[in-house]
Amino acid sequence: MTPHQVHMEKIDFDSGGTELLGTLYRPATPTDRRLPAIVVTGSWLTVKEQMAATYARRMAEAGFTALAFDFTGFGESGGEPRQLESPSRKVRDIHAAVGFLEHHPRVDPRRIGALGVCASSGYTAVNAARDHRVRSLALIAPWLHDAELVRTIYGGAEGVHRKTEAGLAAQRHYDYGDAVEYVPAVSTTDQDAAMFGPFSYYLDQRRGAVPAWDNRFAVMSWPQWLGFDPHPSARRITAPTLLVHSRDGAIPQGAEKFHAGLAGPKELVWTKGDQFAFYDDEPTVAEAASLAAEHFAKTLT
């Protein structure tokens, strides 16, 4: 199929009293038909110009209307504190994004899906478990941790306790009126960074280090992030769900566990590539996006 030319439009919508800014991608060919639409979100600490834009454009090329937006406290959107990785706040924002599409004059409100990349797969899933307007899900390279995986990733029980206590202390200081405490989101030299090590995607200006991205992490995010567990939501999800991952990606065992727990129609597809390949590597993204578009075409009918 020949990809559609894509029209982009800046939009805004409300989420809990906060103005969120986004970009709506849709096929440029004029049509009187209301199109199926997809809410597209990226990894934690990211902005719409990164992987969300990459997949939203692909969905529009496949004939869908797609919305990429900045979460509360990130990018062009309003909201304080900035750079707070709050799962509950992001779930609320996804819910609001679905509402925006539901009332858009070019969108068929009976055919709305959601595509989450990496960390936002969990947020997307939690919203879908209680938001029956979402008729189909695609989770790309999903980061779906539970308490056991959190301990494995973050230095065991001691490491989790240390980060949690640091986050609680930062929250108390903020509540008392002090400034938000930040550390780098990504660093190869600062061990306190949220992501410490060779996370080249975020530090390469040709890849994820786009001008809109802010390399900061609010320390008070730790308790919320480490305590987040999307797995209980799986048994409440009845919408058809596709998971696309790689054995070389991040925590594939989380994807397996989540897939096993899903209540509705489900498919888990294993492809090739490391975690960051799903963000911007052309062959990897092309395959994942094609699988997602095929899934949405079959399920948003």
Buried (B, 14 or more C-beta within 10 A) or exposed (E): EEEBEBBBEEBEBEBEEBEBBBBBBBBEEEEEEBBBBBBBBBBBBBBBBBBBBBBBBBBBBBBBBBBBBBBBBBBBBBBEBBBBBBBEBBBBBBBBBBBBBBEBEBBBBEBBBBBBBBBBBBBBBBBBBEBEBBBBBBBBBBBBBBEEBBBBBBEEEEBBBBBBEBBBBBBEBBEEEEEBBBBBBBBEEEEEBBBBEEBEBBBEEEBBBBEEBBBBBBBBBBBBBBEBBBBEBBEBBBBBBBBBBBEEBBBBBBBBBBBEBBBBEBBBBBBEBBBBBBBBBEEBBEBBBBBBBEBBBEBBE
